[in-house]
Amino acid sequence: MEFYRSHVLVCTGTGCTSSNSRSVISGLRKELADKGLEKEIQVIETGCFGFCNLGPIMVVYPEGVFYCRVSQDDIQEIVEEHFTKGRVVQRLLYHEPNTTVKTQEFNDIEFFKHQKRIALSNCGIINPEKIEEYIARDGYFALAKVLHEMKPEDVIEEIKKSGLRGRGGGGFPTGMKWNFAHKAQGDQKYVVCNADEGDPGAFMDRSVLEGDPHSVLEAMAIAGYAIGANQGYIYVRAEYPIAVERLRLAIEQAHKMGLLGKNIFGMGFDFDVDIRLGAGAFVCGEETALLTSIEGKRGEPRPRPPFPANSGLWGKPTIINNVETYANVTRIIRNGWEWFASMGTEKSKGTKVFALAGKIKNTGLIEVPMGTTLRTIVYDIGGGILNDKKFKAAQTGGPSGGCIPAELLDTPIDYDNLIAIGAMMGSGGLIVMDEDTCMVDIARFFLEFTQDESCGKCPPCRIGTKRMLEILTRICEGKGVPEDLENLETLAKTIKSAALCGLGQTAPNPVLSTLRYFRHEYEAHIYDKKCPAGVCKSLLSYKINEDKCRGCSLCARNCPAKAISGKVKEPFVIDPEKCIKCGACMEKCKFGAIERK
Amino acid sequence: MEMVNITIDGQKVQVPAGITVLEAARMAGIKIPTLCYLKEINKIGACRVCLVEIERARGLQASCVYPVMEGTVVRTNTPAIREARKAVVELILSNHPMECLTCERNTKCELQALAKQLGITDIRFKGENTEFPKDTSSPSIVRNPDKCILCRRCVSVCNQIQGVGVLGTTDRGFESIVAPAFHHQLSEVDCVYCGQCVNVCPVGALTEKDDTQLVWDAINDPEKHVVVQTAPAVRAALGEEFGYQVGTSVTRQMVAALRRLGFDKVFDTDFTADLTILEEGNELLERVKNGGKLPLITSCSPGWVKFCEHNYPEFLDNLSTAKSPQQMFGALAKTYYAKKCGVDPAKIFSVSIMPCTAKKFERQRPELRDSGFADVDAVLTTRELAKMIKVAGMDFAALPEEQYDDPMGISTGAGLIFGATGGVMEAALRTVYEVVTGKTLKDLDFVGVRGLEGVKEASVDLPPLGTVKVAVAHGLGNARKLLDKVKAGEAEYQFIEVMACPGGCVGGGGQPLVGGPERMELEEDYRALRAKAIYEEDKGMPLRKSHENPAVQALYEEFLVKPLGEKSHHLLHTHYTPRVKNQALAAWREKNK
């Protein structure tokens, strides 16, 4: 075995790959070779660290120095300074927001400090393309333990006791689901992994698959053993090419080592996994639609019951779990249910991965114990609101979730609390909104997504979401009428109770939750024809305050619609007929003379 | 049967395990409204009209797909349910052209009936309506997707029952629509025009191509001599359009109605059905004796013939070369009849009343112009005939019973039973038996080939020829199963009858519509009831064997000379040509070569 004095971990997840981490790696390798350091310093491609907007990310061990936004131009300096002279390159360190501190070590960064990484524990640590690195981190140990020491019932019991609930959104107890499929009669059963991550902005499944694919394969094999299945399918979006490639590689490597395939560990258990690519329909993340799609049909949901545990893929008993759920399974088996159940709240155990986005300083992928408050996530991990504006709301659960207002910032986040306040866990999207966000516009935005992604099978979703969107658009355009609110609520309730699948049933959530917490904004749009946040263009007007205007003509020169006129050194005026309400004048004016109403 | 105890609206009832809440509720006397549900055809829980509350289940559940279990507690009539059903139908109506008064399905529309049933007087949710081009490309079926409510009954029938599979859902969300793949037109895909989709459509999105004006114009033209033929199955269903119970035969009133509409001669397709038996029966004997291509497969169903051309070209030589009764009639009307009655064939306008939409297509086949003219000039479905009778203001029930005209109105029971699945086979056996054995058949009822079982088999001893094995399939899905078996060498038959429509012609795509709620009400399958009427009428006929039809005998003496003779060959037989499978795909490939 070769020893290196330093290991350089560089992220090759989708985020950092997009910001060119591949060229950083090849440049670094070349530079190290040129300097004759290739036997001393090892460069390792890893999965995602979660801090994607700082990519490409590089962590140097043993010190744990965290470099961000590394480009090819920085390589020479890093090699020269850090690897030759042992001096940390200060300018590439992470700058903690709200402070002047530059944090050197990975573990000291606020963004990471408050996290507890279980599902993501190997992401950013191992090279996902080497099964040996997974095994070195106790990989496939859980499968060995299960096959050697546990009966299928024991496995199910362990998962049940751990309190693990489905991480895909529904939060159904995983052990109970496995038990149903275990008890179901069938000559053939299936284990399916739902990797059809579709919530805009959510990418935890992708990160797990890219950073730690074996953890999912191993868990699927464990699930197969527990329910009596020997075939698994991973349904993953074709838009995740890196994840798909790493999964392919992982399956191949596991096969070679006898960790998948026939007679695993010589214990007479066979298990195989195949990949099925999804074509990007959001509804295929709904479990029955996903199964229908695997069967080669148009991806549309089917009614439940029968539930997949009894009649799933091709009518056979099937369990279908989300990527993140599987990623927890191996750790539960290895560390015991007590360990897992010691984290989280009474009914929501363990941790949850969130994709933090929106008007917040630190965006990225985080994993926190269940019960962490929104405040901790937004202010401690997220570093607060961008430009130090006021927090207005956070949307959890993606387009099917709800908006949580500022007064509920201290709610411990778990499945049941979120439902109680009109939001939901969903797959873990978390979008932070500041005071400049119009909540009617936000509801319209999310609904636009769900109505576009409706499969069209049932009228409540197919036509109902369209009608809701029409009403919301009308309100945003200042054409709302008083009965619109009542109709919106009727439609929302109807769709929620009458739609065929989860997509439809949850589509009205953003509207319902914004109506619940921000009704006054709707009313302002309808009755006063005003958008309090100043977002809805049709309701805005720009005016120049004569007293403040110095007549510098900067606004007129920047107006793309030539709507501003006047004599230099005299107050200018905006022609409302020509004004396209783009706000360019307001941005340019140095005297704050332009007012938006 | 395993039973379970459930509670519906407070009522405790015992019902068979595994049935749906919808079915259980009907047993308890509760009729939950439905829309997309269609007994034995479409059970997908899509339309969300049959919603109910199930205790401990989240949200409302579609009762048409929810299975009862021991202890299930159901509520079917709460304010929440009523409001949800109403809102759902209002939503459907909000994207529906409100042309009820001028719609083909006015007063016979299931959506209309439902709106009334649910007490909808106002539509709260208005907005954009989808717009799609109308598909009038086929000679048989018109698709008006703007009226489509995406219940998918047509998709189910086209795919699961018929195995044709040209209809499916395309696009998604508000833009989703039922259409052939890639929005092709019906004429561009492998549609066989069977019209089963029309039969199940609850609204006016699928209708037959209306040819009534063509017929009115011919009748009003003093220069034209307009003759009409009526297919066997029409008489067993036409009455339904005038309030008669399903399974009532109205043959004689129908003849009176046709005469009053102004047709110069009212003839019967049963006459040429008898003729078909003589030609096809002899063809069978010929093939058996001379080692011809077997099994011989019937070719009177035009939907089936087109299906065979697309999907089983290797069986085209097995198809009987005898034309369908409609086309034989057409060819003879403009030759034999014209000569006999001294009418200029150019002036004859030949109309047929058919239970079938595919007959409209068959009429236009270029192969079928052997009289020197189009053999048949217009085809009307049973529904279109009813429309004409209504337009003419006739009180159907008060019409006298009248007889068909001579000579082409004379027929036997054998010709009549062509209207039900197994009928052609039974009629053929009645004749072939006597021709081969020289004995008189004692029991004329070959019950083994009757009924609604998908594929029926029988063997008949025909000494000295030996045992003849026969099979009958109805519905193209069943035909596919049967042919695949023959193809794989798993079964051997000498004679096969195939009808495109389930139940045979009584269940044809041009027959009066039996809606979703009505199908649940009927104690027996509506096709079985219509078939029963036909078999009853057959039983009462003085002549029940085709070869005993005196008019057919005269036809041979005066004109055709003998079955399979030269004149027959010229006028009454034809051939079929293979068609491309997956037409649209093939066309695309050709274009992008």
Interface residues (C-beta under 8 A of the other chain):
Chain A: A281 V283 R298 E300 R302 P303 P305 P306 Q451 D452 E453 S454 C455 G456 K457 C458 P459 P460 R462 I463 G464 T465 K466 R467 E470 N487 T490 L491 T494 K496 S497 A498 A499 L500 Q505
Chain B: I44 G45 A46 C47 R48 L51 G59 L60 Q61 A62 V65 Y66 P67 A80 E83 A84 A87 V88 L91 I92 S94 N95 R124 F125 K126 G127 E128 I149 L150 G168 T169 D171 R172 G173 F174 E175 S176
